Amino acid sequence: MNSEDAESVKYGQLKRSSYLVIGDIAIINASNEKEIEECVAFAKCLSQKAPYLKAFYAKLSTEGEYRVAKLVHLLGEERTATIVKEYGIALAVDIAKAYYNSRLAEEHRRIALMSKDGEKVLDLFSGIGGFALHIASLRSSIIFANDWNKEAVSLLFKSFYFNRKKMKGSIYATVMDAAKLLEELKGKIVFDRIIMNSPTNSVNYLEGALMLSKAGGKVHLYVLSSREEEAIKQLIMPSTKSDASIEAIEEVIEYSPSKSVFRVDLRKT
Ligand SMILES: C[S@@+](CC[C@H](N)C(=O)[O-])C[C@H]1O[C@@H](n2cnc3c(N)ncnc32)[C@H](O)[C@@H]1O
């Protein structure tokens, strides 16, 4: 079922773009608890049109340091764990325990395609490991994946096991605060590529990450911004202490009506 079909089951204020399917779970966006009843009606219609959907939740917000969804069960199984496929890679997802956004699948692939065999890669805010798993499936590289949410890292282990036969690279995973990890690795290792996909706070860790980047190494920094490129540069350049140059800025996904997530590709000089 696609968004066009959803138009015909539109209810009240719920717009057709206001739901998302993750594996066999439907997540319907709600602005507040008053919309729950509408969401149940919407879920009933969806369940008839798409029998493969087994669980229906309303999402009220994305919360806290782990960026996890605040959910209300609407219909069907009370289950938040599922399996999602991205470009043939099976990902273990639990929408109540760790961040997952299916709209990042193409971005995971894009970065994996940019990477090369033999690289040392650091994914500082790995979540359930989308970037790490895509890279390891395509390249014989070494990827350090880190997230301070242990549930996210244990989902990454599960996914690595699911896909073990197609993995060319190795993944080492840690559960740490990014600042602490950067401090611990300083002077011990340098990376060819560093991925910093925590748009709400990643810029705070840029200076530390650049210290672990080898000369000519790439840093993919994700930030929240309105559209002006100049605003993004002003946000980022103070943290680089001019030992990096901006190679590209690209809009990745919409975050809110006024803001998007942008990827800034930096090169350590
Ligand atoms: C936007 S989500 C990550 C998405 C993931 N890269 C993906 O593609 O699915 C941001 C992640 O950063 C983690 N995070 C935020 N601040 C952190 C910090 N200081 N140290 C470690 N992890 C952090 C959160 O737990 C969350 O899983």
The ligand as an ORCA input file, in Angstrom:
! r2SCAN-3c Opt
* xyz 0 1
  C      19.645     10.276     14.312
  S      20.027      8.938     15.335
  C      21.152      7.924     14.443
  C      20.746      7.415     13.206
  C      21.640      6.389     12.597
  N      22.901      6.957     12.203
  C      20.889      5.847     11.418
  O      21.305      6.090     10.295
  O      19.871      5.172     11.647
  C      21.175      9.644     16.443
  C      21.816      8.629     17.368
  O      22.848      9.274     18.074
  C      22.905      8.750     19.372
  N      23.605      9.778     20.174
  C      23.261     11.087     20.345
  N      24.194     11.716     21.088
  C      25.149     10.797     21.386
  C      26.371     10.857     22.109
  N      26.784     11.991     22.703
  N      27.124      9.747     22.194
  C      26.719      8.587     21.605
  N      25.571      8.465     20.911
  C      24.788      9.556     20.795
  C      21.445      8.495     19.753
  O      21.341      7.493     20.726
  C      20.862      8.049     18.385
  O      20.868      6.646     18.254
*
